[in-house]
Amino acid sequence: MDDKSLMRRCLALARLARGSTSPNPMVGALLYKDGRVIAEDYHRKAGEPHAEALVLNKAGAAAEGATLFVSLEPCCHTGKRTPPCTGAIIGAKVKRVVAATEDPNPSVSGRGIETLIKAGIVAEFGVLQDEAKRLNEAYNKYITTKTPFVILKAAMTLDGKMAAPDGQSKWITCEKSRRFVHKMRGSVDAVLTAVGTVKADNPRLTARGKGLRSPIRIIIDPFLETPPGYEILKTPPATIIVTGNIDTRGYGPGVEFIHYDGRLDLKWLMLELGRRQITSVMIEGGPSLTGHAVEDGIVDKVVFFIAPKIIGGKGVFCPVSSKTFRSIGSPYEVFDMKVRTLDTDIVIEGYLR
């Protein structure tokens, strides 16, 4: 097997932990020797052994002289919950290490590979680097900026409506798209919505499906109008209400509050969420919230679901509604766009500049 094939396996292993490793990255690793894979594994969650340590332990003495493939540069720093992987690799007498990409963590950032080279191990990175960076895009942003990676999700009809004039929006998309959204929720740390959506739909915003972990729910509620008995406050895990109201009487102990004065600055809110080690956020709200997010420049990625339906009418909701608009010659640009189909729906995803 060639290096790319073996690295693809590492990336596939890493994906098995999607939604479980935050604030750590997803990492898969394997040991290759004498033409076969002798051990493989992946990092499951923060505080548990790293992928490299797991495969070295599985292989035991057979790791000597093997090549280690890993989807992210091995760590070399101390002062964390697990020991540095470089020490274990050197101790196991691995002959060669191939990492997909450099770890952007300032405590590592090339030093892991450098440590291995100094110990006489042939070490390099760059095999399937783009795929590896995309896999850990949330970690990469969080570890370098201390703010979460933000995904804007929206669903609309073919004529660009996300709800009818009376506000009804269930269900615009097909069942397969809705299952996909649950998987998206299960892969992020938090879902951000607004009080208008909560009052209109009384949603839980959980991730329903086998093996999926539900995210933290965050509600932007300036005047604290979220009814205390609503599902979003009763359903685990935690709910955070972002409000300008300091009177929080009537809410149970399971609800946290972030207070602000004046107009809410979403960039400031992202810093506050970063301090809570929230590394990724998906926005699921109405046109006002999505427009606010785009205007404030917090959105990294967009995922739009387009259903083959036409509502028509005037004054209906569009996915992004903001106070200002860009000209046709200077819009918010989406790049690295991918298009797929889910049953009858079209899904477009890409990144905002």
Number of C-alpha atoms within 10 A of each C-alpha: 9 7 12 13 11 21 24 20 18 26 23 17 22 27 18 16 19 23 25 21 20 21 18 20 27 29 30 30 32 27 28 20 16 9 8 9 15 17 20 23 23 27 26 23 18 16 12 13 16 26 27 30 23 19 21 27 15 15 17 11 11 17 24 19 17 21 22 26 28 31 38 29 29 31 25 20 17 11 7 8 10 15 16 19 22 23 18 15 23 17 13 19 18 22 19 21 22 24 25 26 23 23 24 18 15 11 13 17 17 20 19 22 26 16 18 23 16 10 15 13 20 15 20 19 19 15 21 18 17 11 15 24 19 11 20 20 16 26 27 21 19 22 20 11 12 20 27 30 25 24 26 23 19 21 25 24 21 17 14 18 24 29 22 18 15 9 13 12 16 10 12 22 23 16 14 13 22 16 15 14 17 18 22 19 26 23 23 27 25 27 26 22 22 22 24 18 17 22 13 10 15 17 14 16 22 22 21 15 13 7 10 18 21 26 26 21 25 26 24 24 18 20 13 18 14 21 15 15 12 15 15 23 23 15 16 15 15 18 21 19 24 22 21 19 16 13 10 13 7 9 14 12 7 13 16 15 16 17 14 16 11 7 8 16 13 16 15 14 17 21 16 16 21 19 13 11 17 23 27 27 27 27 22 20 24 21 18 17 23 23 19 19 20 18 17 13 14 21 22 19 20 20 20 17 26 26 25 14 16 12 16 14 9 8 10 15 20 19 21 17 17 14 8 9 12 8 8 7 6 8 9 15 9 14 12 9 13 11 11 11 13 18 12 15 23 17 18 15 20 18 17 18 11
